[in-house]
Amino acid sequence: MPTSAAGISDEAPVAPVAEGWAPAVMSRMQRMRRARGFTLVELMVALIIIGVVLSMTVISGSPSPLRALETDAERLSQLFSLAREEAQIRGAPIRFENTRDRYRFIIFKDRQWRPIEDDTHLRARQWESPTRVRVEKADGSDMLEFGRDMIEPPFRVILTRDAGSVEIHANGLGIFEVQRQPPSQ
């Protein structure tokens, strides 16, 4: 072994070897052979894992019809909260109107009910798919109106599609809660 400056060597140090044991350090050729790449089996396993992960992502990425209904109910509950606040701020009642295909909020202004056009949040919207809406109030009325009062009668709104039903509960104090209804037998 040629000598060099103190402490400098091109080769890795060799550890003392006990009898019957392989050398602690592989030769340079052995390291090169071992570091050539992945085996075919390793590549196949990696591709299978990637395929499984991607398929799970695609499956979980497509929302179910019931999840779409829940999303619409969450949006509507937030719009109810906003309409309630707007009615108090503007000092004018705001109503919720709906059909199977769309819904909107209208305001009592200049002695008549008019669509809200100056608020991008309370604008008219299309349902994602045809939706049946049922309003249940203690007084039996099916009209949903937000007024200037801080306390309003509690109500329940039931949204129904082929996929199922979702309820929006209002406690009358501005708290709106969305709950999935159990499927009917």
C-alpha positions as CSV (number, residue, x, y, z in Angstrom):
1,M,0.0,0.0,0.0
2,P,1.6,3.3,-1.0
3,T,2.0,5.9,1.6
4,S,0.6,9.3,1.4
5,A,0.4,12.4,3.6
6,A,-0.7,11.8,7.1
7,G,-4.4,11.2,7.4
8,I,-5.2,11.2,3.7
9,S,-6.2,8.0,1.9
10,D,-8.2,7.2,-1.3
11,E,-9.5,3.9,0.1
12,A,-11.9,3.4,3.0
13,P,-10.2,2.1,6.1
14,V,-10.4,-1.6,6.7
15,A,-11.8,-2.7,10.0
16,P,-10.1,-5.6,11.8
17,V,-11.7,-8.8,10.7
18,A,-12.5,-11.7,13.0
19,E,-11.8,-15.1,11.8
20,G,-14.6,-16.5,9.6
21,W,-16.2,-13.1,8.9
22,A,-16.4,-11.4,5.6
23,P,-14.4,-8.2,5.2
24,A,-16.1,-5.1,6.8
25,V,-15.7,-3.0,3.6
26,M,-16.5,-4.2,0.1
27,S,-14.1,-3.7,-2.7
28,R,-14.7,-0.9,-5.1
29,M,-16.0,-3.3,-7.8
30,Q,-18.5,-4.9,-5.4
31,R,-19.9,-1.5,-4.5
32,M,-20.3,-0.6,-8.2
33,R,-22.1,-3.8,-9.0
34,R,-24.4,-3.4,-6.0
35,A,-25.2,0.3,-6.8
36,R,-26.3,-0.3,-10.4
37,G,-30.0,0.2,-9.9
38,F,-33.3,-1.3,-8.8
39,T,-34.3,-4.9,-9.6
40,L,-37.3,-5.6,-11.7
41,V,-39.2,-6.8,-8.6
42,E,-38.5,-3.6,-6.8
43,L,-39.8,-1.5,-9.7
44,M,-43.0,-3.7,-10.0
45,V,-43.7,-3.3,-6.3
46,A,-43.3,0.5,-6.6
47,L,-45.6,0.7,-9.6
48,I,-48.3,-1.4,-7.8
49,I,-48.1,0.9,-4.8
50,I,-48.4,4.0,-6.9
51,G,-51.3,2.5,-8.8
52,V,-53.2,1.7,-5.6
53,V,-52.6,5.2,-4.2
54,L,-53.8,6.8,-7.4
55,S,-56.9,4.7,-7.6
56,M,-57.8,5.5,-4.0
57,T,-57.4,9.2,-4.8
58,V,-59.6,9.0,-7.8
59,I,-62.3,7.1,-5.9
60,S,-62.3,9.5,-2.9
61,G,-62.1,12.5,-5.2
62,S,-65.5,11.9,-6.9
63,P,-68.2,13.2,-4.5
64,S,-71.3,11.1,-3.9
65,P,-74.7,12.5,-4.6
66,L,-75.4,12.6,-0.9
67,R,-72.2,14.5,-0.2
68,A,-73.2,17.1,-2.9
69,L,-76.5,17.5,-1.2
70,E,-74.7,18.1,2.2
71,T,-72.4,20.6,0.5
72,D,-75.5,22.5,-0.8
73,A,-77.1,22.4,2.7
74,E,-73.9,23.8,4.3
75,R,-73.8,26.6,1.7
76,L,-77.5,27.3,2.3
77,S,-77.1,27.4,6.1
78,Q,-74.3,29.9,5.7
79,L,-76.5,32.0,3.4
80,F,-79.3,31.9,6.0
81,S,-76.9,33.2,8.6
82,L,-75.8,36.0,6.2
83,A,-79.4,36.8,5.2
84,R,-80.3,37.1,8.9
85,E,-77.5,39.5,9.5
86,E,-78.3,41.5,6.4
87,A,-81.9,41.9,7.4
88,Q,-80.8,43.3,10.8
89,I,-78.2,45.6,9.2
90,R,-80.4,46.9,6.5
91,G,-83.5,47.1,8.7
92,A,-85.6,45.3,6.1
93,P,-86.9,41.8,6.0
94,I,-85.3,39.2,3.7
95,R,-87.2,36.1,2.4
96,F,-85.9,32.8,1.0
97,E,-87.7,31.7,-2.2
98,N,-87.1,28.4,-3.9
99,T,-88.1,26.1,-6.8
100,R,-86.9,22.6,-7.7
101,D,-84.2,24.2,-9.9
102,R,-83.1,27.3,-8.1
103,Y,-83.3,29.5,-5.0
104,R,-82.9,33.2,-4.2
105,F,-83.3,35.8,-1.5
106,I,-85.6,38.8,-1.9
107,I,-85.8,42.0,0.2
108,F,-88.7,44.2,1.1
109,K,-87.7,47.5,-0.3
110,D,-89.8,50.5,-1.5
111,R,-93.0,48.7,-0.5
112,Q,-92.4,45.6,-2.6
113,W,-90.4,42.4,-2.6
114,R,-87.3,42.7,-4.9
115,P,-84.5,40.3,-5.7
116,I,-81.3,41.1,-3.9
117,E,-78.9,42.2,-6.7
118,D,-76.4,44.3,-4.8
119,D,-75.0,41.3,-2.9
120,T,-73.0,38.6,-4.6
121,H,-73.5,36.2,-1.8
122,L,-77.3,36.4,-1.6
123,R,-77.7,36.3,-5.4
124,A,-80.0,33.7,-7.1
125,R,-78.4,30.3,-7.5
126,Q,-79.1,27.0,-9.3
127,W,-79.4,23.8,-7.4
128,E,-76.8,21.2,-8.4
129,S,-79.6,18.9,-9.3
130,P,-83.4,19.1,-8.8
131,T,-84.1,19.6,-5.1
132,R,-87.3,19.4,-3.0
133,V,-87.3,21.9,-0.2
134,R,-89.7,21.8,2.8
135,V,-89.8,24.4,5.5
136,E,-91.2,23.5,8.9
137,K,-92.0,26.2,11.5
138,A,-93.9,26.0,14.7
139,D,-96.6,28.3,13.3
140,G,-97.2,26.0,10.3
141,S,-96.0,28.6,7.8
142,D,-93.7,27.5,5.0
143,M,-92.4,31.0,4.3
144,L,-88.9,31.6,5.6
145,E,-88.3,35.3,6.4
146,F,-85.5,36.9,8.3
147,G,-86.4,40.1,10.1
148,R,-84.9,42.9,12.1
149,D,-85.3,41.0,15.4
150,M,-82.4,39.3,17.1
151,I,-84.6,36.4,18.2
152,E,-86.7,34.6,15.6
153,P,-88.9,31.5,15.7
154,P,-86.9,28.3,15.2
155,F,-87.4,26.4,12.0
156,R,-86.2,23.4,10.0
157,V,-85.5,23.2,6.3
158,I,-85.4,19.7,4.7
159,L,-83.6,19.3,1.4
160,T,-84.4,16.1,-0.5
161,R,-82.9,14.5,-3.6
162,D,-82.9,11.0,-4.9
163,A,-79.7,10.4,-2.9
164,G,-81.3,11.2,0.4
165,S,-82.3,14.1,2.7
166,V,-80.4,16.7,4.7
167,E,-81.9,19.0,7.4
168,I,-80.9,22.5,8.4
169,H,-82.0,23.3,12.0
170,A,-82.2,26.9,13.1
171,N,-82.5,27.6,16.8
172,G,-83.9,31.2,16.4
173,L,-80.7,32.8,17.8
174,G,-78.7,32.6,14.6
175,I,-77.2,29.1,15.0
176,F,-77.8,26.9,11.9
177,E,-76.9,23.2,12.0
178,V,-76.8,20.7,9.1
179,Q,-77.7,17.1,9.8
180,R,-78.0,14.1,7.5
181,Q,-81.4,12.4,7.8
182,P,-81.4,8.7,8.2
183,P,-82.6,6.9,5.1
184,S,-86.3,6.0,5.1
185,Q,-87.2,2.4,5.0
